Amino acid sequence: MQKLNNQVALITGAASGIGRATAIRLAAEGAAVFLADINLDGLSETVAALPAGSQSEVAELNVTDSRACNAVVEACVSRFGKLDILCNIAGIALCEHLTDITDEQWHRANAINLDGVFFMCRAAMPELLQTGGNIVNMSSTAGLTGQAYNSVYCATKAGVLMFSKSLALEYAKQGVRVNAVCPGFVKTPLTAAFNMPENADMDLIGKLMPLTEGAEPEEIAAAVAYLASPESRFINGIALPVDGAQTAG
Ligand SMILES: NC(=O)c1ccc[n+]([C@@H]2O[C@H](COP(=O)([O-])OP(=O)(O)OC[C@H]3O[C@@H](n4cnc5c(N)ncnc54)[C@H](O)[C@@H]3O)[C@@H](O)[C@H]2O)c1
């Protein structure tokens, strides 16, 4: 059964990993997908992987640019006539000893992981109010528990979580839902490139480690699709861990 027929979804970070898997899943559920990312080549690969007959459009977007975020929402509405679902998935990792983190790394992680979510939600909200739509933001288990050497990333993902919950409250009566997904370890290019900092104390990093081998991006996309669909109409303002019990204890 296609749960998202006649729905329009805008997905950031759609050129890779969880964002790509989400694009494929939402399109398979019947949504028209507007795919945005800084990596245009990756977006083309995502489009090629969409189910036959999918309606799609791509746009180059740097989520740290607020005007570009406004423009991408406008482009989506101009192309498909409306916006029902916003998935903020673009993000970067940063794993370092506190004293080795530069100002530039701090600002970049915050700009992509947190500013970008703010810019996109603000730009999309007037459209979502028209359609009674919803937002799914990509947080992380790093937004739920502290993680050694992951302080900046944790701060950005906790910020995404509280931002999502606050918007859920602010817009609940007006019919727009806002939820967050908190994946544990997912097998994507982001984690393939992941390195512990030099001299890391391995006793401290339990919270970073999956209890099992980690998730496929499609397993996170399934959670996004559920939260984005009318089936979850009464689920609003949650942080959904998809982490194989990593944060259960
Ligand atoms: N992989 C994991 O284990 C994991 C766990 C929890 C949360 N997450 C979160 O899930 C999201 C997706 O991660 P992923 O593992 O699929 O990573 P990924 O590196 O495969 O994909 C991230 C995408 O974001 C895009 N991006 C980066 N900077 C951008 C910018 N300034 N503007 C627009 N797009 C930009 C990249 O081009 C890429 O396509 C991230 O927010 C990440 O923090 C990942």
The ligand as an SDF file (V2000), in Angstrom:
LIG
                    3D

 44 48  0  0  0  0  0  0  0  0999 V2000
   25.2880    7.3590    9.7730 N   0  0  0  0  0  0  0  0  0  0  0  0
   24.9840    7.3510   11.0670 C   0  0  0  0  0  0  0  0  0  0  0  0
   25.4210    6.4650   11.8160 O   0  0  0  0  0  0  0  0  0  0  0  0
   24.1010    8.4250   11.6420 C   0  0  0  0  0  0  0  0  0  0  0  0
   23.6270    8.2280   12.9510 C   0  0  0  0  0  0  0  0  0  0  0  0
   22.8010    9.2080   13.4950 C   0  0  0  0  0  0  0  0  0  0  0  0
   22.4560   10.3280   12.7750 C   0  0  0  0  0  0  0  0  0  0  0  0
   22.9420   10.4920   11.5120 N   0  0  0  0  0  0  0  0  0  0  0  0
   22.5580   11.6980   10.8020 C   0  0  0  0  0  0  0  0  0  0  0  0
   21.9020   11.3460    9.6230 O   0  0  0  0  0  0  0  0  0  0  0  0
   22.1020   12.3610    8.6220 C   0  0  0  0  0  0  0  0  0  0  0  0
   22.5980   11.7060    7.3440 C   0  0  0  0  0  0  0  0  0  0  0  0
   23.8280   11.0720    7.6380 O   0  0  0  0  0  0  0  0  0  0  0  0
   24.4430    9.9660    6.6690 P   0  0  0  0  0  0  0  0  0  0  0  0
   25.0720    8.9630    7.5620 O   0  0  0  0  0  0  0  0  0  0  0  0
   23.4620    9.5410    5.6530 O   0  0  0  0  0  0  0  0  0  0  0  0
   25.6390   10.8170    6.0250 O   0  0  0  0  0  0  0  0  0  0  0  0
   26.1200   11.0100    4.5100 P   0  0  0  0  0  0  0  0  0  0  0  0
   27.4430   11.6750    4.6330 O   0  0  0  0  0  0  0  0  0  0  0  0
   26.0030    9.7390    3.7690 O   0  0  0  0  0  0  0  0  0  0  0  0
   25.0340   12.0360    3.9380 O   0  0  0  0  0  0  0  0  0  0  0  0
   24.9860   13.3680    4.3770 C   0  0  0  0  0  0  0  0  0  0  0  0
   24.5230   14.2310    3.2140 C   0  0  0  0  0  0  0  0  0  0  0  0
   24.4600   15.5890    3.6700 O   0  0  0  0  0  0  0  0  0  0  0  0
   24.9560   16.4070    2.6080 C   0  0  0  0  0  0  0  0  0  0  0  0
   25.4600   17.6810    3.1140 N   0  0  0  0  0  0  0  0  0  0  0  0
   26.5510   17.9170    3.8810 C   0  0  0  0  0  0  0  0  0  0  0  0
   26.7120   19.2260    4.0720 N   0  0  0  0  0  0  0  0  0  0  0  0
   25.6920   19.8460    3.4200 C   0  0  0  0  0  0  0  0  0  0  0  0
   25.3060   21.1980    3.2510 C   0  0  0  0  0  0  0  0  0  0  0  0
   26.0270   22.2030    3.7810 N   0  0  0  0  0  0  0  0  0  0  0  0
   24.1990   21.4820    2.5330 N   0  0  0  0  0  0  0  0  0  0  0  0
   23.4700   20.4790    1.9800 C   0  0  0  0  0  0  0  0  0  0  0  0
   23.8000   19.1700    2.0930 N   0  0  0  0  0  0  0  0  0  0  0  0
   24.8900   18.8640    2.8080 C   0  0  0  0  0  0  0  0  0  0  0  0
   26.1010   15.5770    2.0100 C   0  0  0  0  0  0  0  0  0  0  0  0
   26.4590   16.0350    0.7060 O   0  0  0  0  0  0  0  0  0  0  0  0
   25.4800   14.1870    2.0190 C   0  0  0  0  0  0  0  0  0  0  0  0
   24.7820   13.9310    0.8270 O   0  0  0  0  0  0  0  0  0  0  0  0
   23.0730   13.3580    9.2430 C   0  0  0  0  0  0  0  0  0  0  0  0
   22.3370   14.4480    9.7720 O   0  0  0  0  0  0  0  0  0  0  0  0
   23.7180   12.5720   10.3510 C   0  0  0  0  0  0  0  0  0  0  0  0
   24.1920   13.4060   11.3840 O   0  0  0  0  0  0  0  0  0  0  0  0
   23.7540    9.5590   10.9240 C   0  0  0  0  0  0  0  0  0  0  0  0
  1  2  1  0
  2  3  2  0
  2  4  1  0
  4  5  1  0
  4 44  2  0
  5  6  2  0
  6  7  1  0
  7  8  2  0
  8  9  1  0
  8 44  1  0
  9 10  1  0
  9 42  1  0
 10 11  1  0
 11 12  1  0
 11 40  1  0
 12 13  1  0
 13 14  1  0
 14 15  2  0
 14 16  1  0
 14 17  1  0
 17 18  1  0
 18 19  2  0
 18 20  1  0
 18 21  1  0
 21 22  1  0
 22 23  1  0
 23 24  1  0
 23 38  1  0
 24 25  1  0
 25 26  1  0
 25 36  1  0
 26 27  1  0
 26 35  1  0
 27 28  2  0
 28 29  1  0
 29 30  1  0
 29 35  2  0
 30 31  1  0
 30 32  2  0
 32 33  1  0
 33 34  2  0
 34 35  1  0
 36 37  1  0
 36 38  1  0
 38 39  1  0
 40 41  1  0
 40 42  1  0
 42 43  1  0
M  CHG  2   8   1  16  -1
M  END
$$$$
